[in-house]
Amino acid sequence: MTGMFAFLIPGASAQESRIKLQAEREILRRRGVVDPFYTIRYPNETLRDRIVLSPEDFLRSAEALPGLEKSMSRIARVIAPNIDDHVDATLSQVSSAGPSKSAKSSLTRLAAWINDHNVPFRVTSIGMIVMLLWAGSYKMTAPGAEGIIPLVSNSPLIWWHFKLFGPYIGSDLIGITEIAVALFFVAGYFRPKAGVIGGLITTVMFFITSTMVIITPGATISVHDIRYMSFLGLFLYKDVISLGVSFYLISCFGNKAILLENRGE
């Protein structure tokens, strides 16, 4: 559930309410908040007396009942201890209104279930963390350092790295960087901005390594006058996919960070 928002507009006409609500809804849409809900607050009412409405129903109610007290204050997620059963039931109904409810075929229901349970983010983020920890640790060994010498030495973007630090210290620095980025992603589960930082670093890393597909000797081979990617080329090409995953993780962690900022956390 993206959250529940209350928009109370004091002394506003139905037309003014419509304009302000539509403007606020557009702001929420651009921030990635989908299908916000609104509440009408009657004078001297309690939380359980609030009526949860869709934006369209809210506007129709504003036209039919112009005397209602409303204000433009927006409240964040209405989830707190000791909320009575009426509100709990309403929140449950709102949170369950995901894509899976509108899916009709078994194929689209499966796709909706994957989306509702955030499977893509979980798989890509955990996979990225494991790969970075494993690869970073291996680069801090002698075989790992010697294995990337031809890759780094032939790169026009990072050839200077081993010239400056040598192959073993240079490989250690790369390994430490990858392990540090993995820890940024782990921290991103609790502080999403850390995940954004990790994604920015891996974007730079995998952009550099993606170019090695083109310039590394032996990345392609000729078979019957047709060029194919060799096993080395296929190994390097996975960094093109990792580059896309980095952008995806920046987007996911960024959306989480935006929601926390809007809630004042």
Backbone bond lengths (Angstrom), bond angles and torsions (degrees), N, CA, C in turn:
res aa  C-N    CA-C-N  psi(-1)  N-CA   C-N-CA  omega(-1)  CA-C   N-CA-C  phi
1 M - - - 1.449 - - 1.516 109.13 -
2 T 1.333 116.95 132.20 1.450 119.45 -177.36 1.511 112.52 -77.15
3 G 1.321 118.57 -16.95 1.444 119.80 179.32 1.509 110.07 128.18
4 M 1.322 117.87 164.95 1.442 122.44 177.99 1.517 108.02 -117.72
5 F 1.316 117.51 136.80 1.439 121.50 -175.68 1.524 109.27 -125.24
6 A 1.314 116.59 141.55 1.461 121.43 177.59 1.513 108.58 -113.92
7 F 1.313 117.12 130.45 1.447 122.16 178.96 1.529 107.90 -120.58
8 L 1.306 116.30 113.32 1.451 121.94 -176.48 1.527 107.91 -116.65
9 I 1.316 118.35 119.65 1.456 122.07 -172.85 1.525 108.95 -114.96
10 P 1.338 119.14 102.40 1.461 120.71 -176.50 1.517 111.43 -73.60
11 G 1.320 115.89 131.44 1.454 122.05 172.82 1.504 114.74 63.16
12 A 1.334 118.77 22.80 1.454 120.79 -177.65 1.516 110.01 -98.32
13 S 1.353 115.79 145.43 1.448 120.14 175.27 1.517 109.08 -75.12
14 A 1.343 115.38 170.32 1.457 118.84 179.28 1.517 111.07 -61.76
15 Q 1.346 117.66 -39.20 1.458 120.59 -179.65 1.528 110.90 -66.96
16 E 1.339 116.62 -41.86 1.466 119.51 177.81 1.527 110.45 -63.97
17 S 1.338 115.91 -40.10 1.456 119.52 177.90 1.521 110.93 -60.36
18 R 1.328 115.94 -42.80 1.462 120.55 -179.85 1.521 111.25 -60.90
19 I 1.330 116.71 -47.03 1.460 120.95 -177.67 1.524 110.81 -63.25
20 K 1.337 116.52 -46.47 1.461 120.24 -177.68 1.524 111.65 -66.42
21 L 1.329 115.97 -41.26 1.454 118.82 -179.64 1.519 111.80 -67.32
22 Q 1.337 116.32 -39.81 1.460 118.87 178.80 1.515 110.94 -65.73
23 A 1.328 117.74 -37.78 1.464 121.02 177.55 1.517 110.65 -64.87
24 E 1.342 116.94 -44.22 1.461 120.52 -179.94 1.523 110.78 -66.37
25 R 1.321 116.12 -37.31 1.457 119.70 179.27 1.528 110.79 -64.81
26 E 1.333 116.70 -38.27 1.464 120.30 178.10 1.528 110.51 -65.23
27 I 1.334 117.57 -38.90 1.465 120.98 177.07 1.525 109.85 -61.57
28 L 1.338 116.85 -45.34 1.460 120.62 179.34 1.520 111.21 -63.30
29 R 1.347 116.75 -39.14 1.450 119.71 179.76 1.514 111.32 -62.57
30 R 1.343 117.34 -41.95 1.457 121.16 -179.90 1.523 111.65 -68.48
31 R 1.323 117.50 -25.04 1.460 121.11 177.42 1.523 112.20 -84.47
32 G 1.339 116.45 -1.01 1.455 119.28 177.68 1.508 114.24 90.86
33 V 1.353 118.60 8.81 1.465 121.92 178.22 1.518 107.45 -88.97
34 V 1.337 116.94 112.44 1.444 121.66 -172.60 1.519 110.08 -97.83
35 D 1.343 115.13 139.62 1.460 122.08 174.97 1.527 113.25 49.60
36 P 1.329 118.70 59.80 1.462 119.63 176.00 1.518 110.59 -66.54
37 F 1.328 116.27 152.71 1.456 121.24 176.27 1.528 108.51 -113.30
38 Y 1.293 116.33 154.56 1.448 122.41 -176.74 1.524 109.43 -121.87
39 T 1.321 116.50 156.77 1.450 119.78 176.15 1.520 109.82 -126.89
40 I 1.315 115.34 144.99 1.464 121.89 172.92 1.521 107.56 -97.58
41 R 1.332 117.15 132.63 1.460 120.77 -179.94 1.522 108.74 -114.15
42 Y 1.296 115.24 119.09 1.454 120.65 175.68 1.529 110.04 -82.13
43 P 1.340 117.59 155.03 1.470 119.40 177.32 1.525 110.93 -59.18
44 N 1.347 115.23 136.24 1.465 122.30 175.18 1.532 113.20 60.27
45 E 1.343 116.89 26.66 1.457 117.89 179.90 1.515 109.93 -92.33
46 T 1.322 114.43 165.03 1.462 120.08 175.28 1.520 108.66 -100.43
47 L 1.340 116.07 172.34 1.459 120.16 -177.50 1.518 111.57 -58.98
48 R 1.321 116.76 -37.86 1.454 119.53 -177.02 1.516 112.69 -71.66
49 D 1.359 118.25 -14.66 1.461 121.45 178.89 1.520 112.23 -85.82
50 R 1.320 117.74 -5.78 1.464 119.53 -178.93 1.527 110.05 -70.91
51 I 1.317 114.65 144.02 1.459 120.82 -179.84 1.518 107.79 -106.73
52 V 1.324 117.08 123.30 1.462 120.89 -179.61 1.517 108.76 -87.14
53 L 1.321 116.14 124.18 1.458 121.93 -176.45 1.513 110.79 -127.93
54 S 1.309 116.05 153.27 1.454 120.43 169.08 1.524 107.67 -73.48
55 P 1.354 119.37 163.58 1.467 120.82 179.23 1.516 112.67 -56.27
56 E 1.352 117.69 -40.50 1.464 119.93 -178.59 1.522 110.94 -66.03
57 D 1.356 116.43 -45.28 1.466 119.42 179.40 1.518 111.32 -65.00
58 F 1.344 116.60 -34.60 1.450 120.09 178.82 1.527 110.67 -61.80
59 L 1.335 116.03 -43.76 1.457 120.29 -178.53 1.525 110.70 -66.46
60 R 1.322 116.15 -40.72 1.471 118.35 177.81 1.528 110.44 -63.81
61 S 1.330 116.76 -38.06 1.464 119.76 178.24 1.521 111.29 -67.64
62 A 1.346 116.42 -35.98 1.455 119.97 178.91 1.514 110.98 -63.93
63 E 1.352 116.84 -34.98 1.461 119.79 178.37 1.528 111.26 -73.64
64 A 1.337 115.86 -38.58 1.459 119.49 -176.64 1.527 112.19 -77.49
65 L 1.330 117.38 -29.88 1.458 121.90 -176.50 1.524 109.88 -126.29
66 P 1.329 118.21 70.58 1.471 119.96 -175.70 1.506 113.34 -67.59
67 G 1.343 119.03 -12.99 1.449 120.42 -178.25 1.510 114.69 -83.82
68 L 1.346 116.78 -3.60 1.459 118.84 -178.75 1.515 110.78 -64.94
69 E 1.341 115.01 145.46 1.465 119.92 176.15 1.514 108.26 -82.12
70 K 1.338 115.57 125.75 1.454 120.03 -179.40 1.519 107.92 -138.80
71 S 1.311 117.88 156.37 1.465 121.46 175.46 1.503 109.31 -145.50
72 M 1.346 117.18 161.52 1.458 120.39 -176.50 1.518 112.38 -86.23
73 S 1.330 118.57 8.20 1.463 118.99 179.56 1.524 108.65 -68.92
74 R 1.311 115.40 135.72 1.454 120.74 179.69 1.520 108.81 -108.77
75 I 1.294 115.84 130.47 1.463 118.31 178.10 1.501 108.60 -104.95
76 A 1.335 115.61 149.45 1.464 120.08 -179.99 1.517 108.70 -79.78
77 R 1.281 115.06 -163.91 1.451 122.69 -175.53 1.535 111.68 -50.78
78 V 1.356 115.96 127.22 1.463 119.20 -177.83 1.524 108.63 -92.69
79 I 1.325 114.54 71.30 1.464 120.07 177.68 1.520 107.03 -129.15
80 A 1.285 118.43 112.64 1.460 121.65 -177.01 1.516 108.56 -152.21
81 P 1.321 117.22 159.03 1.461 119.47 177.53 1.525 110.62 -64.69
82 N 1.314 115.07 153.90 1.464 122.71 173.76 1.519 113.85 68.78
83 I 1.353 118.84 17.59 1.470 119.87 172.09 1.517 107.33 -77.19
84 D 1.328 116.65 137.30 1.464 118.46 -171.56 1.526 111.65 -74.33
85 D 1.312 115.13 174.75 1.464 121.31 -171.41 1.527 112.52 -63.22
86 H 1.357 117.29 -29.29 1.464 119.00 -179.37 1.520 110.51 -62.68
87 V 1.322 115.94 -45.71 1.461 119.54 -179.02 1.519 110.64 -70.20
88 D 1.337 117.42 -39.08 1.462 120.54 178.56 1.520 110.86 -59.81
89 A 1.321 116.58 -42.72 1.460 119.83 -179.94 1.518 110.76 -65.00
90 T 1.333 115.97 -40.33 1.471 119.76 179.69 1.510 110.99 -64.07
91 L 1.338 117.05 -44.60 1.460 120.47 179.53 1.513 111.12 -62.89
92 S 1.316 117.15 -37.33 1.456 120.55 178.62 1.511 111.28 -64.11
93 Q 1.341 116.45 -40.51 1.456 119.91 178.54 1.512 111.14 -65.90
94 V 1.329 117.38 -40.65 1.449 120.88 -178.83 1.514 110.96 -66.73
95 S 1.361 117.38 -44.04 1.459 121.11 -176.24 1.518 111.83 -68.13
96 S 1.344 117.18 -25.04 1.458 119.37 -177.61 1.519 112.66 -85.94
97 A 1.320 117.15 -2.98 1.459 120.64 -176.61 1.518 110.97 -85.60
98 G 1.325 116.91 52.11 1.455 121.38 -179.99 1.508 111.16 -90.59
99 P 1.354 117.69 -175.32 1.456 121.14 -179.29 1.518 113.47 -58.60
100 S 1.339 117.77 -29.77 1.461 120.00 -177.32 1.526 111.86 -61.63
101 K 1.332 117.93 -25.82 1.455 120.74 -178.92 1.517 111.81 -72.35
102 S 1.331 117.72 -26.78 1.458 120.58 -179.01 1.523 112.96 -99.29
103 A 1.338 117.95 -4.95 1.463 121.13 179.87 1.524 109.52 -73.65
104 K 1.332 116.73 137.88 1.456 120.75 -175.85 1.519 112.65 -108.13
105 S 1.308 118.79 -45.36 1.454 120.44 -178.72 1.526 110.63 -88.40
106 S 1.337 115.85 162.92 1.458 119.97 179.39 1.527 111.21 -64.23
107 L 1.332 116.93 -32.66 1.462 120.29 -179.98 1.524 110.93 -67.02
108 T 1.336 116.81 -45.82 1.468 119.51 179.76 1.520 111.49 -72.13
109 R 1.344 117.92 -29.83 1.465 119.92 175.15 1.523 111.13 -65.56
110 L 1.347 116.42 -37.94 1.457 120.14 176.24 1.528 110.26 -64.16
111 A 1.329 115.97 -44.74 1.470 119.84 178.65 1.524 111.01 -62.43
112 A 1.337 116.39 -39.71 1.464 120.06 179.22 1.521 111.46 -67.39
113 W 1.341 116.86 -38.33 1.468 120.30 177.78 1.525 110.24 -62.60
114 I 1.327 116.81 -42.87 1.465 120.50 178.22 1.515 110.48 -60.99
115 N 1.329 116.52 -40.87 1.467 120.32 179.04 1.525 111.44 -68.84
116 D 1.332 116.97 -45.03 1.468 120.93 -176.96 1.523 112.15 -63.42
117 H 1.316 117.39 -32.33 1.467 121.39 -177.83 1.524 112.58 -95.68
118 N 1.331 115.92 10.30 1.473 120.81 172.16 1.524 112.24 58.16
119 V 1.324 116.31 34.48 1.465 121.03 -176.65 1.534 112.42 -62.03
120 P 1.352 119.64 -44.87 1.473 118.38 -178.46 1.522 113.38 -57.31
121 F 1.329 116.69 -43.51 1.462 119.31 -179.71 1.516 111.18 -65.66
122 R 1.325 117.16 -42.87 1.460 119.96 -177.98 1.528 111.37 -64.26
123 V 1.332 116.48 -44.95 1.461 119.69 -177.64 1.529 110.67 -66.95
124 T 1.340 116.99 -47.10 1.470 119.41 -176.70 1.522 112.00 -68.09
125 S 1.324 117.73 -40.14 1.466 119.13 -177.81 1.525 111.09 -70.16
126 I 1.334 117.46 -44.48 1.467 120.00 178.62 1.527 110.22 -66.17
127 G 1.330 116.80 -41.99 1.456 120.19 178.32 1.520 111.99 -60.92
128 M 1.332 116.30 -40.85 1.463 120.19 178.95 1.531 110.67 -65.55
129 I 1.314 117.09 -41.24 1.467 120.84 -179.97 1.527 110.77 -62.86
130 V 1.343 116.41 -47.23 1.469 120.23 -179.36 1.526 110.59 -62.61
131 M 1.341 116.82 -44.54 1.464 119.96 -178.78 1.525 111.33 -62.65
132 L 1.327 117.41 -43.90 1.464 120.25 -178.42 1.532 111.66 -66.32
133 L 1.328 116.64 -41.38 1.467 119.34 178.54 1.530 111.38 -64.22
134 W 1.319 115.93 -42.89 1.452 120.68 -177.60 1.526 111.11 -69.79
135 A 1.345 115.65 -49.07 1.462 119.97 -178.59 1.522 111.04 -65.85
136 G 1.335 116.29 -40.09 1.459 119.06 179.29 1.507 112.79 -63.36
137 S 1.330 116.06 -40.06 1.462 119.95 178.92 1.526 111.04 -66.37
138 Y 1.343 116.56 -40.50 1.458 120.20 -178.46 1.527 111.66 -66.21
139 K 1.338 116.45 -35.49 1.467 119.05 179.85 1.528 112.16 -67.84
140 M 1.299 117.58 -13.57 1.459 120.54 178.40 1.530 111.64 -92.44
141 T 1.344 116.40 11.90 1.464 121.70 173.17 1.526 108.40 -108.47
142 A 1.343 116.66 163.60 1.469 120.92 -179.48 1.530 111.99 -63.24
143 P 1.348 120.65 -46.55 1.466 119.90 177.96 1.530 112.36 -61.86
144 G 1.329 116.24 -37.51 1.462 119.37 179.29 1.514 111.93 -65.09
145 A 1.327 116.87 -41.54 1.462 120.82 179.25 1.525 110.91 -66.30
146 E 1.321 116.99 -43.17 1.466 120.11 -179.04 1.526 111.36 -68.89
147 G 1.323 117.15 -28.46 1.458 120.21 -178.68 1.521 113.76 -69.62
148 I 1.329 118.05 -28.22 1.469 119.51 -177.62 1.525 112.59 -98.76
149 I 1.338 117.81 2.49 1.466 119.84 179.71 1.529 111.78 -58.39
150 P 1.354 120.09 -49.16 1.469 118.46 179.96 1.523 113.46 -66.27
151 L 1.327 117.40 -28.51 1.466 120.35 179.60 1.522 110.85 -70.71
152 V 1.328 116.19 -48.40 1.459 120.83 -178.12 1.528 111.18 -70.25
153 S 1.329 116.71 -41.43 1.461 120.65 -175.41 1.525 112.60 -65.09
154 N 1.333 118.30 -29.24 1.464 121.73 -178.51 1.523 113.11 -95.09
155 S 1.331 117.73 0.45 1.460 120.47 -179.65 1.525 110.62 -84.63
156 P 1.338 118.46 126.54 1.462 120.17 177.45 1.527 112.89 -70.87
157 L 1.341 117.18 -12.32 1.460 120.37 -177.24 1.522 112.98 -96.50
158 I 1.339 117.45 -25.15 1.463 118.94 -173.42 1.531 112.23 -136.04
159 W 1.338 118.12 14.93 1.460 121.69 -179.26 1.523 112.60 -57.95
160 W 1.337 115.63 -30.23 1.469 121.50 -175.77 1.528 112.00 -71.16
161 H 1.338 117.39 -17.45 1.461 120.80 -172.66 1.532 111.09 -61.80
162 F 1.313 116.97 -49.08 1.464 119.69 179.85 1.525 111.47 -74.39
163 K 1.321 117.42 -27.71 1.468 120.08 175.49 1.527 110.56 -63.50
164 L 1.340 114.56 -35.55 1.463 119.85 -176.63 1.524 112.04 -82.61
165 F 1.332 117.71 -43.63 1.470 121.14 -172.66 1.529 113.92 -107.90
166 G 1.322 116.89 -14.39 1.453 118.86 -172.77 1.522 110.50 87.20
167 P 1.327 118.98 161.09 1.468 120.09 -173.98 1.525 114.67 -68.02
168 Y 1.318 117.84 -35.10 1.469 119.21 -174.68 1.529 112.17 -81.49
169 I 1.306 117.37 -48.25 1.472 119.21 176.47 1.526 109.61 -66.20
170 G 1.344 115.83 -40.43 1.468 119.11 178.66 1.515 111.87 -60.73
171 S 1.337 116.76 -41.21 1.462 119.90 178.09 1.527 111.14 -68.18
172 D 1.336 116.71 -36.55 1.471 119.98 176.18 1.527 110.77 -60.41
173 L 1.325 116.97 -41.86 1.473 120.92 -179.79 1.530 110.76 -64.15
174 I 1.324 116.21 -40.57 1.467 119.18 177.22 1.530 109.90 -63.86
175 G 1.336 116.68 -43.28 1.463 120.36 179.71 1.518 112.46 -63.15
176 I 1.328 116.42 -42.75 1.473 120.02 178.36 1.519 110.63 -62.55
177 T 1.340 116.60 -39.67 1.468 120.47 178.53 1.519 110.70 -61.80
178 E 1.328 117.62 -44.08 1.461 120.47 -179.07 1.527 111.26 -65.47
179 I 1.318 117.59 -39.73 1.465 119.97 177.67 1.527 110.66 -65.88
180 A 1.329 116.80 -40.77 1.468 120.41 178.69 1.529 111.29 -62.40
181 V 1.334 116.14 -40.35 1.468 119.74 179.09 1.526 110.46 -64.92
182 A 1.338 116.73 -39.90 1.465 119.93 176.98 1.530 110.50 -58.34
183 L 1.324 116.81 -40.15 1.468 120.69 178.98 1.529 110.89 -68.35
184 F 1.328 117.01 -32.80 1.468 120.01 174.67 1.528 110.08 -61.37
185 F 1.332 116.43 -42.76 1.467 119.52 179.77 1.535 110.99 -66.28
186 V 1.325 117.23 -38.95 1.463 119.83 176.58 1.530 109.77 -61.73
187 A 1.319 116.65 -45.69 1.469 120.65 178.20 1.518 111.19 -63.08
188 G 1.345 116.60 -27.41 1.463 120.17 -179.33 1.510 114.03 -62.78
189 Y 1.340 117.65 -23.36 1.470 119.73 176.14 1.525 110.98 -65.30
190 F 1.320 117.19 -26.81 1.459 121.66 -178.87 1.533 111.71 -106.00
191 R 1.330 116.47 -33.84 1.469 122.37 177.53 1.524 107.20 -129.65
192 P 1.333 117.33 91.82 1.472 120.60 -171.85 1.525 114.96 -53.94
193 K 1.316 118.32 -29.08 1.468 119.56 179.65 1.530 111.28 -62.92
194 A 1.328 117.01 -30.68 1.464 119.83 175.49 1.516 110.14 -64.26
195 G 1.329 117.31 -37.89 1.456 120.71 176.68 1.518 112.21 -65.30
196 V 1.336 116.32 -35.95 1.475 120.04 176.40 1.527 109.96 -63.03
197 I 1.333 116.77 -43.02 1.472 120.76 178.30 1.528 110.09 -61.27
198 G 1.339 116.14 -44.89 1.460 119.46 177.83 1.520 111.96 -59.47
199 G 1.332 116.64 -41.70 1.457 120.54 179.09 1.521 112.78 -64.30
200 L 1.331 117.17 -38.00 1.465 120.51 177.90 1.526 111.20 -64.66
201 I 1.337 116.27 -40.12 1.475 119.55 179.68 1.530 110.50 -66.95
202 T 1.342 117.88 -44.79 1.467 119.31 179.88 1.524 111.28 -67.59
203 T 1.322 118.04 -28.61 1.466 119.80 175.73 1.524 110.49 -60.13
204 V 1.324 116.61 -45.39 1.467 120.63 177.69 1.530 110.39 -65.20
205 M 1.326 116.46 -45.19 1.466 120.96 -178.70 1.522 111.55 -59.07
206 F 1.334 116.42 -50.65 1.457 119.28 -174.31 1.520 112.49 -77.81
207 F 1.327 117.97 -21.11 1.465 118.83 171.34 1.530 109.98 -65.27
208 I 1.331 115.27 -43.64 1.473 119.81 179.39 1.526 110.56 -63.53
209 T 1.332 116.44 -47.91 1.463 118.71 -177.18 1.527 112.10 -71.40
210 S 1.344 118.19 -26.06 1.466 120.43 177.16 1.522 111.23 -64.80
211 T 1.322 117.23 -34.26 1.462 119.88 179.11 1.522 112.00 -67.76
212 M 1.338 117.46 -18.53 1.464 120.21 -179.45 1.516 112.05 -68.69
213 V 1.333 117.59 -19.37 1.465 120.44 176.61 1.520 110.21 -60.45
214 I 1.322 116.22 -33.13 1.464 121.12 -175.49 1.519 112.24 -86.63
215 I 1.334 116.94 -38.60 1.468 119.80 -168.29 1.531 114.61 -103.73
216 T 1.325 118.67 -10.28 1.468 119.55 -178.07 1.517 110.57 -80.25
217 P 1.339 118.30 126.29 1.469 120.64 176.67 1.524 111.26 -59.87
218 G 1.313 116.60 135.66 1.455 121.17 179.06 1.514 114.03 88.27
219 A 1.331 118.59 0.08 1.464 120.40 179.38 1.520 111.31 -72.07
220 T 1.341 116.91 -24.25 1.458 121.14 175.75 1.531 108.77 -128.06
221 I 1.310 115.64 152.16 1.463 121.47 177.56 1.526 108.55 -132.27
222 S 1.318 115.86 158.35 1.460 121.32 179.83 1.520 109.30 -105.71
223 V 1.328 115.82 127.77 1.455 122.56 176.09 1.524 107.43 -129.07
224 H 1.332 115.79 113.34 1.469 121.48 -177.04 1.523 110.82 55.16
225 D 1.320 114.70 45.40 1.471 123.03 177.57 1.528 113.31 64.78
226 I 1.315 117.86 18.14 1.471 122.27 175.28 1.518 107.56 -117.20
227 R 1.335 116.09 131.40 1.464 120.90 -178.99 1.530 110.39 -83.90
228 Y 1.317 115.25 130.73 1.456 122.34 176.34 1.527 108.78 -126.17
229 M 1.322 115.31 158.04 1.458 118.78 171.62 1.524 109.11 -77.43
230 S 1.316 115.42 132.06 1.459 120.31 176.14 1.528 109.17 -77.72
231 F 1.335 116.14 -179.25 1.462 118.77 176.07 1.527 110.64 -61.77
232 L 1.328 116.29 -35.12 1.461 119.53 175.72 1.526 110.58 -64.75
233 G 1.336 116.46 -42.99 1.470 120.23 178.77 1.519 112.26 -63.43
234 L 1.331 116.13 -41.08 1.463 119.66 177.81 1.520 111.09 -65.18
235 F 1.345 115.69 -37.95 1.462 119.88 176.98 1.530 110.59 -61.25
236 L 1.323 116.55 -42.28 1.464 120.40 -179.89 1.525 111.72 -72.84
237 Y 1.324 116.51 -31.46 1.470 119.48 -175.75 1.521 111.89 -66.21
238 K 1.316 116.84 -24.04 1.468 119.05 178.37 1.526 111.25 -61.59
239 D 1.344 117.27 -21.58 1.455 119.69 178.18 1.523 111.72 -73.23
240 V 1.334 117.78 -22.02 1.467 120.25 172.94 1.528 109.31 -65.38
241 I 1.335 115.74 -42.76 1.469 120.26 176.94 1.530 109.78 -66.90
242 S 1.328 116.74 -40.13 1.470 120.17 178.54 1.523 111.21 -63.33
243 L 1.332 117.16 -30.86 1.462 120.41 175.77 1.528 110.52 -63.76
244 G 1.335 116.12 -43.45 1.463 119.78 176.31 1.520 112.15 -63.97
245 V 1.336 117.42 -39.00 1.463 121.28 177.18 1.522 110.50 -62.49
246 S 1.331 116.65 -36.97 1.470 120.24 179.14 1.528 110.67 -61.84
247 F 1.335 116.24 -44.24 1.471 119.51 177.24 1.526 110.74 -63.06
248 Y 1.332 116.58 -40.32 1.460 120.60 179.49 1.524 111.35 -62.55
249 L 1.330 117.27 -42.99 1.468 120.60 -179.88 1.526 111.00 -67.97
250 I 1.327 117.42 -36.39 1.468 119.48 174.59 1.525 109.76 -58.32
251 S 1.344 116.04 -44.37 1.468 120.56 179.48 1.527 111.52 -62.73
252 C 1.332 117.36 -46.43 1.474 120.70 -177.82 1.521 111.76 -64.88
253 F 1.338 116.18 -52.08 1.462 119.16 179.99 1.537 110.41 -64.52
254 G 1.331 116.33 -35.64 1.463 119.67 178.69 1.516 112.53 -63.08
255 N 1.343 117.34 -42.52 1.466 120.61 177.83 1.526 111.18 -62.93
256 K 1.322 116.39 -39.52 1.471 119.57 177.95 1.536 110.32 -65.28
257 A 1.322 116.53 -40.10 1.471 120.56 179.51 1.525 111.12 -65.33
258 I 1.338 116.69 -38.23 1.466 120.88 178.82 1.516 110.47 -63.58
259 L 1.326 117.21 -43.92 1.462 120.66 -179.83 1.536 110.76 -62.42
260 L 1.332 116.42 -40.57 1.470 119.64 178.35 1.524 111.03 -65.84
261 E 1.338 117.09 -39.40 1.468 120.32 177.51 1.532 110.58 -62.58
262 N 1.316 116.66 -42.36 1.467 120.52 -179.47 1.520 112.34 -67.06
263 R 1.342 115.99 -25.76 1.465 119.50 177.02 1.523 111.52 -88.73
264 G 1.323 116.79 -0.40 1.458 120.91 177.54 1.492 113.94 78.66
265 E 1.340 118.22 23.43 1.471 120.78 -179.68 1.518 110.79 -102.82
